[in-house]
């Protein structure tokens, strides 16, 4: 994969939150401890389970991860 998950998710940041993924992207941007250099699902999901209090549900991350994978395959 060429792009880290962090760099991928930033394209969903929005001034006005449109959906759960854009809210997640805004929160990730504000989380200075987020593993910005990672493209590893298990590392990021473990981090979010321990530190992602801003994430309403892990299913939001899973949905974003699926988009990330399909985006990176193109």
Secondary structure, 3 states (H helix, E strand, C coil): CCCCHHHHHHHHCCCCCCCHHHHHHHHHHHCCCCCCCCCCHHHHHHHHHHHCCCCCCHHHHHHHHHHHHHHHHC
